[in-house]
């Protein structure tokens, strides 16, 4: 950190003793847990693989910071809670952060990182998403029998007159409309899109590519596509039927669906009037929209509460009890919204403030890489601990944000972590799991 002497700052006294502070503590970091990020990254080889995809137009004779170092600096910074490039003006001098990137001198400045991001290309974005998919595949020791792929878009408010700036009437703002694909808590795709498109735009192409790659690795795996009513598109359903892909997708209510479920909804209404308690009845019937080439199974949830009727419909080609399919399979997609919130609230995926399009896509993917590291930590070394289901922000707060005095000499670098750190046993346990074999 910056070596400068400062005057004492005085605070209200305690039992007659003066309380003062200053910034003369020396090489102290507030991010002592960054070593855990370094080790999980070493196991996944994430930044190493991604750095190969990034072109470097600089004159190699005058380079101080390699592409891999800048990539790790940026991803680790996001994971540690530093959302803005300006944060690196001082963060680059943090000895603990330098160690995590395998340096012992100042890291790249904000301006250098800005130039780095603005070299982003479409090929880079495609390649990084492929690496996320390969990382997902590598996480399985045995071939899975079934994979449920969750698709969902979200709004990403923009910051000015940027490329592909459009107003979205649904979100009532100028925004982007990124598409995410998850399998449980693992991220496979984060794809930035303008908001002046159908929410399902390109979802069919992405699903096709994913299914092809997953079946190439695991020929017998059952793949299920899951999404809300925004993905109920004839082409998508037809492709799933043709390629033996399961689907369970919401479908918007209309008069034909309401008429077909009238008996069940009436029964739910009568039961509510008798008991004055919420009623939920489930049923199924065959239905074909005008744009469909054949009938498909519709599952109806006939719900009636004190607020009135609340029917819901889903279309699926899966076999099973209607209530189980709705409550245990379809409703589980709601957890994906928590994963998207982790991306945007904890890892700043909505910090897409560059003027040009591909640098913004790259920023989204940097946040995604930070998520891949933290979710891999949660899924592996935190399994069976109190943080096994913790969100990324909680993992950061409890495992990465640790005060540490750092001693560096020619033979070793030593992190002296805070003696009052409350999760010492957990930190030691997962450090042993991540240590080189």
DRENTI-123096 format. One line per 5 residues: number of its first residue (from 1); their letters; for each residue x, y, z negated of C-alpha. Coordinates in Angstrom, 3 decimals, padded with zeros to 6 digits. Each point is the difference from the previous one (the first is absolute). Layout:
residues N
NUM = A = X,Y,Z  ...
END
This chain:
residues 437
1 = XXXXX = 000.000,000.000,000.000  001.014,003.657,000.216  002.809,000.770,-002.462  -000.847,003.342,-001.530  -000.172,001.288,-003.554
6 = XXXXX = -003.235,001.579,-001.121  -000.993,001.890,-003.088  -002.014,-001.764,-002.649  -003.775,000.155,000.298  -001.611,000.509,-003.397
11 = XXXXX = -003.245,-001.632,-001.163  -002.016,000.298,-003.190  001.971,-001.409,-002.986  -000.774,-003.183,-001.937  000.593,-000.169,-003.799
16 = XXXXX = 002.299,002.957,000.171  002.119,-001.473,002.799  000.466,001.815,003.286  -001.123,-001.883,003.112  001.937,000.860,003.147
21 = XXXXX = 000.635,-001.555,003.381  002.209,000.559,003.045  001.044,-001.669,003.200  003.549,-000.888,-001.006  -000.637,-003.709,-000.496
26 = XXXXX = 002.216,-001.083,002.862  -000.738,-002.942,002.284  -003.489,-000.856,-001.170  -002.784,-001.311,002.241  -003.719,-000.196,-000.613
31 = XXXXX = -000.266,-002.867,002.513  002.100,-002.744,-001.580  -002.383,-002.668,001.282  000.898,000.782,003.610  002.366,-002.973,-000.169
36 = XXXXX = -003.055,-002.264,000.085  -001.010,001.546,003.333  003.500,-000.548,001.287  -000.103,-003.687,-000.937  -003.450,-000.767,001.396
41 = XXXXX = 001.040,001.762,003.202  003.139,-002.139,000.096  -002.137,-003.144,-000.211  -002.439,001.126,002.696  002.669,001.682,002.175
46 = XXXXX = -002.714,002.532,000.812  002.040,003.166,000.529  002.698,-002.012,001.742  -002.498,-001.360,002.544  -001.771,003.326,000.503
51 = XXXXX = 003.248,001.962,000.437  000.903,-002.121,003.026  -003.092,001.347,001.782  000.892,003.658,-000.497  002.026,001.629,002.789
56 = XXXXX = 002.837,002.242,-001.092  000.811,002.690,002.596  002.624,001.653,-002.215  003.681,000.109,000.846  001.314,-002.918,-002.038
61 = XXXXX = 003.291,001.787,-000.685  -001.696,002.587,-002.206  -002.506,-002.075,-001.940  -000.050,000.175,-003.796  -003.268,-001.853,-000.594
66 = XXXXX = -000.887,-003.199,001.820  -003.507,-000.764,001.239  -000.376,-002.795,-002.555  001.052,002.291,-002.866  -002.447,002.727,001.008
71 = XXXXX = -002.779,-002.544,000.436  000.605,-001.494,-003.454  000.284,003.501,-001.484  -003.377,000.951,001.414  -001.829,-003.243,-000.864
76 = XXXXX = 001.398,-000.213,-003.537  -000.821,003.666,-000.533  -003.646,-000.584,000.931  -000.180,-003.044,-002.286  001.415,002.124,-002.831
81 = XXXXX = -002.623,002.698,000.501  001.907,002.582,002.063  -002.440,000.817,002.782  001.715,002.940,001.655  003.266,000.322,001.881
86 = XXXXX = 000.800,003.068,-002.078  000.253,-002.265,-003.055  003.195,-001.426,001.474  001.759,003.358,-000.291  000.742,-000.936,-003.614
91 = XXXXX = -000.837,-003.720,000.037  002.905,-000.618,002.373  002.344,000.851,-002.873  -001.529,-002.496,-002.456  002.731,-002.597,-000.749
96 = XXXXX = -002.528,-002.772,-000.580  -001.738,000.694,003.287  003.342,000.132,001.781  000.901,-003.414,-001.388  -003.247,-001.517,001.227
101 = XXXXX = 000.882,001.077,003.539  003.578,-001.309,-000.402  001.630,003.422,-000.094  001.933,001.872,-002.644  -000.153,003.459,001.594
106 = XXXXX = -002.847,002.313,000.969  -002.710,-001.583,002.118  -001.630,001.564,003.067  -001.510,003.456,-000.380  -003.611,000.898,000.718
111 = XXXXX = 000.907,001.483,003.381  001.934,-003.120,001.019  -002.926,-002.201,-001.003  -002.353,002.255,001.953  002.040,-000.468,003.164
116 = XXXXX = 000.072,-003.725,-000.718  -003.801,-000.187,-000.193  -000.535,002.105,003.108  001.875,-002.539,002.120  -002.873,-002.458,-000.456
121 = XXXXX = -001.386,-001.765,003.069  -002.890,-002.267,000.898  002.371,-002.972,000.292  001.154,000.564,-003.577  -003.576,000.001,-001.272
126 = XXXXX = -000.844,-003.238,001.788  003.192,-001.635,-001.232  -000.517,000.987,-003.647  -003.524,-001.391,000.027  001.400,-003.254,001.408
131 = XXXXX = 002.491,-000.124,-002.869  -002.859,000.405,-002.493  -001.728,-002.979,001.621  003.198,-002.077,-000.087  000.534,000.922,-003.654
136 = XXXXX = -003.536,-001.205,-000.689  000.698,-003.300,001.750  003.286,-000.474,-001.866  -001.795,000.417,-003.335  -001.589,-003.474,000.379
141 = XXXXX = 001.979,-003.047,-001.071  -002.662,-002.279,001.453  -002.416,000.482,002.867  -003.251,001.558,-001.251  -003.291,-001.709,000.821
146 = XXXXX = -001.990,003.236,000.312  000.750,003.686,000.472  -002.557,002.799,-000.296  001.047,003.136,001.868  -001.599,003.214,-001.273
151 = XXXXX = -000.330,002.913,002.428  -000.923,003.480,-001.189  000.562,003.609,001.137  000.379,002.990,-002.293  000.266,003.746,000.351
156 = XXXXX = 003.349,001.769,-000.132  -000.524,003.797,-000.197  002.428,001.908,002.197  001.989,003.060,-000.975  -000.307,002.429,002.888
161 = XXXXX = -000.043,000.187,003.803  001.677,-003.353,000.573  -000.064,-002.283,002.991  -003.283,-001.898,000.388  -001.815,002.322,-002.384
166 = XXXXX = -003.743,-000.627,000.068  -002.986,000.538,-002.247  -001.814,-003.062,-001.325  -003.675,000.480,-000.771  -000.200,-002.970,-002.370
171 = XXXXX = 002.859,001.170,-002.219  -000.824,003.674,000.645  003.630,000.990,000.465  002.857,000.116,002.465  001.791,-003.280,-000.517
176 = XXXXX = 001.672,-003.083,001.419  -001.657,-003.396,-000.179  002.654,-002.630,-000.828  -000.950,-003.664,000.209  001.275,-002.409,-002.650
181 = XXXXX = 000.115,-003.790,000.057  000.530,-001.932,-003.231  -000.037,-003.645,-000.980  -000.876,000.075,-003.702  002.535,002.543,-001.343
186 = XXXXX = 002.564,-000.381,002.791  000.213,002.659,002.684  000.278,-001.142,003.608  -000.786,003.108,002.051  -000.253,003.759,-000.571
191 = XXXXX = -000.880,001.691,003.254  -000.508,003.755,000.289  -002.816,001.101,002.330  -001.741,003.292,000.865  -003.463,000.375,-001.514
196 = XXXXX = -001.910,000.693,003.229  -000.394,-003.726,000.688  -002.178,-002.901,-001.034  001.138,-001.280,-003.403  000.513,-003.459,001.519
201 = XXXXX = 002.184,001.292,002.856  002.897,-002.396,000.726  -001.061,-002.328,-002.851  -000.734,-002.791,002.471  003.482,000.279,001.553
206 = XXXXX = 001.681,-000.032,-003.408  -002.064,-002.997,-001.125  000.913,-001.854,003.192  003.721,000.605,-000.507  -000.153,-000.984,-003.655
211 = XXXXX = -001.897,-003.218,000.649  002.422,-000.956,002.763  003.039,000.523,-002.255  -001.500,-001.703,-003.052  -001.061,-003.052,001.987
216 = XXXXX = 003.388,-000.134,001.640  001.466,-000.381,-003.496  -002.818,-002.115,-001.465  -002.017,-001.731,002.781  -002.604,-001.386,-002.407
221 = XXXXX = -000.726,003.157,-001.977  -003.594,001.231,-000.189  -000.173,003.745,000.628  -002.996,002.056,-001.157  -000.630,003.581,001.069
226 = XXXXX = -001.748,002.163,-002.624  -001.186,003.570,000.320  -002.865,002.406,-000.604  -002.739,000.845,002.485  002.349,002.305,001.902
231 = XXXXX = 001.647,-003.116,001.430  -003.209,-001.717,001.113  000.767,000.290,003.699  -001.156,-002.512,002.673  003.463,-000.361,001.512
236 = XXXXX = 001.544,-000.733,-003.402  -002.602,-002.629,-000.953  000.109,-001.611,003.433  003.787,-000.273,-000.130  -000.135,-001.582,-003.463
241 = XXXXX = -002.545,-002.583,001.148  002.067,-000.834,003.074  003.287,-000.407,-001.911  -001.321,-001.850,-003.049  000.547,002.946,-002.339
246 = XXXXX = -002.390,000.325,-002.915  -001.647,003.347,-000.720  -002.113,001.534,-002.700  -000.908,003.572,000.891  -002.560,002.529,-001.163
251 = XXXXX = -002.770,000.986,002.382  -002.042,003.183,-000.195  -003.662,-000.423,-000.865  -002.635,000.529,002.667  -003.729,-000.672,000.362
256 = XXXXX = 000.488,-003.487,001.403  002.206,-001.034,-002.912  -002.393,001.544,-002.495  -002.970,-001.789,001.569  001.819,-003.342,000.009
261 = XXXXX = 000.773,000.370,-003.715  -003.381,001.446,-001.015  -001.173,-003.093,-001.912  003.164,-000.204,-002.094  -000.002,003.728,-000.705
266 = XXXXX = -003.649,-000.124,-001.073  000.794,-002.827,-002.401  002.862,001.999,-001.515  -002.345,002.970,-000.430  -002.619,-002.123,-001.791
271 = XXXXX = 002.578,-001.499,-002.357  001.278,003.454,-000.864  -003.505,001.253,-000.768  -000.529,-002.964,-002.307  003.305,000.226,-001.881
276 = XXXXX = 001.155,003.610,000.555  003.477,-001.452,000.490  002.186,000.121,003.072  -000.726,-002.810,002.433  002.299,-001.433,002.656
281 = XXXXX = -001.220,-002.702,002.347  001.966,-001.476,002.884  -001.050,-001.611,003.237  001.064,-000.559,003.605  -001.532,000.041,003.469
286 = XXXXX = 001.031,000.016,003.652  000.197,003.324,001.827  001.297,001.365,003.288  000.542,003.645,000.800  -000.647,001.053,003.588
291 = XXXXX = 003.729,000.186,000.678  000.674,-003.517,-001.346  000.213,-003.002,002.303  -001.572,-002.373,-002.586  -001.542,-000.039,-003.480
296 = XXXXX = 002.154,000.150,-003.100  -000.562,-000.706,-003.665  -001.053,002.984,-002.091  000.214,-000.083,-003.786  -002.312,002.367,-001.840
301 = XXXXX = 000.288,001.278,-003.536  -003.462,001.128,-001.079  000.716,002.214,-002.985  -002.570,002.040,-001.925  000.849,002.297,-002.915
306 = XXXXX = -001.545,002.934,-001.819  001.222,002.117,002.902  -001.967,-002.066,002.494  000.882,-002.510,002.709  003.640,-000.386,001.009
311 = XXXXX = 000.252,-002.672,002.716  003.362,-000.921,001.512  000.822,-002.150,003.023  003.128,-001.795,001.206  000.672,-002.059,003.106
316 = XXXXX = 002.185,-003.083,-000.253  000.902,-003.285,001.651  001.088,-001.571,-003.298  -001.857,-002.895,-001.570  -001.154,000.078,-003.600
321 = XXXXX = -002.524,001.260,-002.493  -001.176,003.551,000.871  000.498,001.343,-003.518  003.490,-001.482,-000.275  001.017,001.323,003.396
326 = XXXXX = -001.235,003.475,-000.879  001.204,000.311,-003.601  003.225,-002.032,000.061  001.226,000.529,003.557  -001.416,003.232,001.415
331 = XXXXX = -000.043,002.116,-003.170  003.638,-000.902,-000.699  000.956,002.373,002.819  -000.623,002.861,-002.429  003.402,-000.683,-001.528
336 = XXXXX = 001.572,001.220,003.223  -001.167,003.504,-000.868  002.175,-000.189,-003.108  002.965,-000.940,002.163  -000.649,002.995,002.268
341 = XXXXX = -000.222,002.246,-003.064  003.401,-001.306,-001.090  001.353,000.985,003.391  -001.417,003.510,-000.076  -000.030,000.941,-003.687
346 = XXXXX = 003.080,-001.843,-001.288  002.182,-000.116,003.114  -001.066,003.147,001.878  -001.035,-001.645,003.266  -002.020,003.136,000.771
351 = XXXXX = 003.109,002.200,-000.013  -000.184,000.202,003.785  000.943,003.656,000.314  002.349,-000.158,003.009  -001.107,001.818,003.122
356 = XXXXX = 000.662,-002.854,002.412  -001.882,-003.303,000.060  002.677,-002.688,-000.291  001.828,001.542,-002.970  -003.353,-000.076,-001.811
361 = XXXXX = -000.448,-003.667,000.913  003.524,-000.593,-001.318  -000.859,001.703,-003.296  -003.027,-002.243,-000.348  002.236,-003.014,000.561
366 = XXXXX = 002.583,001.215,-002.519  -002.758,-000.013,-002.612  -001.007,-003.425,001.230  003.549,-001.292,-000.462  000.014,001.361,-003.543
371 = XXXXX = -003.253,-001.866,-000.573  001.466,-003.214,001.421  002.875,000.194,-002.509  -002.220,000.695,-002.993  -002.649,-002.559,000.945
376 = XXXXX = 002.724,-002.626,000.506  001.252,000.790,-003.493  -003.534,-000.305,-001.372  -000.651,-003.271,001.822  003.277,-001.716,-000.909
381 = XXXXX = 001.975,001.154,-003.038  -002.984,001.581,-001.790  -002.185,-003.080,000.409  -001.246,-001.179,-003.389  000.941,003.273,-001.751
386 = XXXXX = -002.112,002.878,-001.298  000.720,001.829,003.273  -001.035,-002.846,002.293  -003.009,001.992,001.242  001.323,003.501,-000.628
391 = XXXXX = -000.294,002.618,002.710  003.073,001.535,001.577  -000.225,003.163,-002.099  -000.042,-002.053,-003.203  002.957,-002.114,001.107
396 = XXXXX = 001.908,003.190,000.742  -000.854,001.558,-003.358  000.824,-003.064,-002.101  002.909,-001.574,001.864  001.737,002.622,002.128
401 = XXXXX = -000.246,003.210,-002.012  002.614,-000.791,-002.656  002.471,002.497,-001.436  003.579,-001.169,000.584  003.500,001.289,-000.628
406 = XXXXX = 002.204,-001.056,002.898  003.711,-000.618,-000.373  002.024,-000.387,003.186  003.664,-000.823,000.417  002.143,-001.846,002.510
411 = XXXXX = -000.938,-003.437,-001.381  -003.660,000.170,-000.879  -003.217,001.951,-000.122  -001.898,-000.364,-003.270  -003.617,001.015,-000.675
416 = XXXXX = -000.617,000.655,-003.707  -003.788,-000.168,-000.181  -002.012,001.703,-002.720  000.011,-001.934,-003.274  -003.606,001.027,-000.630
421 = XXXXX = -001.258,-001.334,003.344  -003.121,-002.034,-000.932  000.210,-002.734,002.668  003.540,-001.222,-000.573  -000.824,-003.708,-000.117
426 = XXXXX = -002.018,000.189,003.222  002.731,001.980,001.749  002.642,-002.552,-001.017  -002.195,-002.895,001.099  -000.684,001.307,003.492
431 = XXXXX = 003.595,001.230,000.421  001.182,-003.589,-000.491  -002.493,-001.166,002.638  001.304,002.587,002.467  003.706,-000.445,-000.738
436 = XX = 002.190,-001.478,002.751  000.068,-003.807,-000.097
END
